[in-house]
């Protein structure tokens, strides 16, 4: 079963986030991941959707998604995201 990373973020520093955005796709690809959603237009229809940027990444498995997130490769850049954004991120098992 696939694993998905789902993130909602707002940029605190667009310039600071730029380096992360340039580096993260390679880490995703190295773990078999592919972007399904990377920002884009959306319309909130129910509830509160507090963040303006949405990302969905599909990995071959839930375990592979966790492996990516916990990898040394991703650890090298995660602070670029955390210090330049505010948001939520989950990893969820798909069907």
Secondary structure by P-SEA (a helix, b strand, c coil): cbbbbbbbbbbcccccaaaaaacaaaaaaaacccccccccbbbbccccccccbbbbbbcccaaaaaaaaacccccccaaaaaacccbbbbbbbcc
